[in-house]
């Protein structure tokens, strides 16, 4: 279900974005207990940050907004709650 994790183009729905968001936070939560592997934790955070920003940009595209909107404080809550456009837009076709 998770397609093209490292791309910033296209659109994704609420479900896929929510799954990615939860998976990233679960990694952060469980990895904070393993401070013995700080280097791997740090590298994992960088990789997950890139993935999450890419997924958030695609979620913004689903709402017909540019990806920069994800940097608005608390906009991630809007991304999790708002239903995407039910037709194609400048960022791609409708996702079923």
C-alpha beads as a LAMMPS data file, in Angstrom:
LAMMPS data file: protein, C-alpha beads

96 atoms
95 bonds

1 atom types
1 bond types

-500.0 500.0 xlo xhi
-500.0 500.0 ylo yhi
-500.0 500.0 zlo zhi

Masses

1 110.0

Atoms # bond

1 1 1 0.000 0.000 0.000
2 1 1 2.906 2.349 0.635
3 1 1 4.057 3.401 -2.811
4 1 1 6.979 5.578 -3.748
5 1 1 8.092 6.495 -0.240
6 1 1 10.981 8.663 -1.357
7 1 1 9.180 10.760 -3.964
8 1 1 7.455 14.071 -3.426
9 1 1 5.190 13.870 -6.486
10 1 1 1.662 12.545 -6.728
11 1 1 -1.131 12.119 -4.200
12 1 1 -1.954 9.793 -1.306
13 1 1 -5.065 9.401 0.794
14 1 1 -5.660 9.840 4.506
15 1 1 -5.268 6.144 5.267
16 1 1 -1.819 5.773 3.768
17 1 1 -0.648 9.028 5.347
18 1 1 -1.973 7.981 8.754
19 1 1 -0.235 4.591 8.516
20 1 1 3.069 6.253 7.626
21 1 1 2.693 8.820 10.402
22 1 1 1.901 6.185 13.030
23 1 1 4.756 3.928 11.875
24 1 1 7.239 6.809 12.157
25 1 1 6.090 7.729 15.646
26 1 1 6.207 4.096 16.763
27 1 1 9.835 3.923 15.614
28 1 1 10.667 7.089 17.522
29 1 1 8.891 5.817 20.628
30 1 1 10.505 2.374 20.694
31 1 1 13.969 3.551 19.586
32 1 1 14.305 6.079 22.371
33 1 1 14.717 3.183 24.815
34 1 1 17.733 1.811 22.952
35 1 1 20.216 4.596 23.508
36 1 1 23.052 2.089 23.103
37 1 1 22.498 2.376 19.360
38 1 1 22.400 6.167 19.188
39 1 1 24.003 6.304 15.723
40 1 1 21.379 3.973 14.225
41 1 1 18.626 5.883 15.995
42 1 1 19.914 9.160 14.562
43 1 1 20.234 7.776 11.017
44 1 1 16.754 6.262 11.333
45 1 1 15.332 9.634 12.348
46 1 1 16.848 11.294 9.301
47 1 1 15.468 8.648 6.955
48 1 1 12.040 8.749 8.584
49 1 1 11.980 12.546 8.426
50 1 1 12.554 12.444 4.663
51 1 1 9.871 9.777 4.244
52 1 1 7.357 11.642 6.395
53 1 1 7.968 14.969 4.643
54 1 1 7.500 13.289 1.273
55 1 1 4.281 11.634 2.371
56 1 1 3.008 14.911 3.878
57 1 1 3.775 16.732 0.613
58 1 1 1.765 14.128 -1.317
59 1 1 -1.055 14.474 1.205
60 1 1 -1.009 18.262 0.670
61 1 1 -1.234 17.580 -3.059
62 1 1 -4.331 15.478 -2.422
63 1 1 -5.902 18.597 -0.904
64 1 1 -4.756 20.632 -3.961
65 1 1 -2.211 22.569 -1.908
66 1 1 1.545 22.870 -2.447
67 1 1 3.771 20.677 -0.295
68 1 1 5.064 23.683 1.626
69 1 1 1.784 23.809 3.548
70 1 1 3.015 20.913 5.695
71 1 1 5.287 23.336 7.550
72 1 1 2.339 25.311 8.931
73 1 1 2.085 24.532 12.661
74 1 1 -0.503 21.836 13.422
75 1 1 -1.358 21.440 9.716
76 1 1 -0.615 17.733 10.085
77 1 1 -3.870 17.433 12.030
78 1 1 -5.692 18.880 9.023
79 1 1 -3.885 16.410 6.771
80 1 1 -5.057 13.536 8.958
81 1 1 -8.670 14.742 9.125
82 1 1 -9.559 16.406 5.821
83 1 1 -10.888 14.315 2.979
84 1 1 -9.023 14.700 -0.306
85 1 1 -10.465 16.096 -3.494
86 1 1 -12.691 13.654 -5.349
87 1 1 -11.429 14.597 -8.789
88 1 1 -8.111 15.021 -10.494
89 1 1 -6.128 18.169 -9.831
90 1 1 -2.845 19.647 -10.958
91 1 1 -0.956 17.084 -8.873
92 1 1 -2.523 13.943 -10.304
93 1 1 -5.618 11.830 -10.656
94 1 1 -8.095 10.891 -7.944
95 1 1 -7.015 8.053 -5.651
96 1 1 -9.544 5.332 -4.926

Bonds

1 1 1 2
2 1 2 3
3 1 3 4
4 1 4 5
5 1 5 6
6 1 6 7
7 1 7 8
8 1 8 9
9 1 9 10
10 1 10 11
11 1 11 12
12 1 12 13
13 1 13 14
14 1 14 15
15 1 15 16
16 1 16 17
17 1 17 18
18 1 18 19
19 1 19 20
20 1 20 21
21 1 21 22
22 1 22 23
23 1 23 24
24 1 24 25
25 1 25 26
26 1 26 27
27 1 27 28
28 1 28 29
29 1 29 30
30 1 30 31
31 1 31 32
32 1 32 33
33 1 33 34
34 1 34 35
35 1 35 36
36 1 36 37
37 1 37 38
38 1 38 39
39 1 39 40
40 1 40 41
41 1 41 42
42 1 42 43
43 1 43 44
44 1 44 45
45 1 45 46
46 1 46 47
47 1 47 48
48 1 48 49
49 1 49 50
50 1 50 51
51 1 51 52
52 1 52 53
53 1 53 54
54 1 54 55
55 1 55 56
56 1 56 57
57 1 57 58
58 1 58 59
59 1 59 60
60 1 60 61
61 1 61 62
62 1 62 63
63 1 63 64
64 1 64 65
65 1 65 66
66 1 66 67
67 1 67 68
68 1 68 69
69 1 69 70
70 1 70 71
71 1 71 72
72 1 72 73
73 1 73 74
74 1 74 75
75 1 75 76
76 1 76 77
77 1 77 78
78 1 78 79
79 1 79 80
80 1 80 81
81 1 81 82
82 1 82 83
83 1 83 84
84 1 84 85
85 1 85 86
86 1 86 87
87 1 87 88
88 1 88 89
89 1 89 90
90 1 90 91
91 1 91 92
92 1 92 93
93 1 93 94
94 1 94 95
95 1 95 96
